[in-house]
Amino acid sequence: MAIRGASGDATEFSGRVDITDGYRKYNLYREINQGKDLWQISDERNRFTYLNAESFERILQALLS
């Protein structure tokens, strides 16, 4: 099943990782596009953005605070 991802288009995801502190939850989705791994984050409002080192660090800091 395709989900509308960060690009705004229907995206087929190849995997998913959930990160939570029991209160907040973030879903990371793996997309393979032209042979490259891309990761997207879905926040608690189901908004998708592409994952980068800065956004990943921000999420971990928020969950650990």
Contacts in CASP RR format, 6 or more apart in sequence:
PFRMAT RR
TARGET T0000
AUTHOR 0000-0000-0000
METHOD contacts of the structure
MODEL  1
MAIRGASGDATEFSGRVDITDGYRKYNLYREINQGKDLWQISDERNRFTY
LNAESFERILQALLS
2 10 0 8 1.000
2 11 0 8 1.000
2 12 0 8 1.000
3 10 0 8 1.000
3 11 0 8 1.000
3 13 0 8 1.000
3 29 0 8 1.000
3 48 0 8 1.000
4 10 0 8 1.000
4 11 0 8 1.000
4 48 0 8 1.000
5 11 0 8 1.000
5 29 0 8 1.000
5 40 0 8 1.000
5 48 0 8 1.000
6 40 0 8 1.000
6 48 0 8 1.000
6 49 0 8 1.000
6 50 0 8 1.000
8 48 0 8 1.000
11 29 0 8 1.000
11 31 0 8 1.000
11 40 0 8 1.000
12 31 0 8 1.000
13 29 0 8 1.000
13 30 0 8 1.000
13 31 0 8 1.000
13 40 0 8 1.000
14 30 0 8 1.000
14 31 0 8 1.000
14 32 0 8 1.000
15 29 0 8 1.000
15 30 0 8 1.000
16 27 0 8 1.000
16 28 0 8 1.000
16 29 0 8 1.000
16 30 0 8 1.000
17 27 0 8 1.000
17 28 0 8 1.000
17 30 0 8 1.000
18 25 0 8 1.000
18 26 0 8 1.000
18 27 0 8 1.000
18 28 0 8 1.000
19 25 0 8 1.000
19 26 0 8 1.000
19 27 0 8 1.000
19 28 0 8 1.000
19 59 0 8 1.000
19 60 0 8 1.000
19 63 0 8 1.000
20 26 0 8 1.000
20 63 0 8 1.000
21 63 0 8 1.000
21 64 0 8 1.000
24 44 0 8 1.000
24 62 0 8 1.000
24 63 0 8 1.000
25 44 0 8 1.000
26 41 0 8 1.000
26 42 0 8 1.000
26 43 0 8 1.000
26 44 0 8 1.000
26 59 0 8 1.000
26 63 0 8 1.000
27 41 0 8 1.000
27 42 0 8 1.000
28 39 0 8 1.000
28 40 0 8 1.000
28 41 0 8 1.000
28 42 0 8 1.000
28 51 0 8 1.000
29 39 0 8 1.000
29 40 0 8 1.000
29 41 0 8 1.000
29 42 0 8 1.000
29 48 0 8 1.000
30 37 0 8 1.000
30 38 0 8 1.000
30 39 0 8 1.000
31 37 0 8 1.000
31 38 0 8 1.000
31 39 0 8 1.000
31 40 0 8 1.000
32 38 0 8 1.000
38 50 0 8 1.000
38 51 0 8 1.000
39 50 0 8 1.000
39 51 0 8 1.000
40 48 0 8 1.000
40 49 0 8 1.000
40 50 0 8 1.000
40 51 0 8 1.000
41 48 0 8 1.000
41 49 0 8 1.000
41 50 0 8 1.000
41 51 0 8 1.000
41 55 0 8 1.000
41 59 0 8 1.000
42 48 0 8 1.000
43 49 0 8 1.000
49 55 0 8 1.000
END
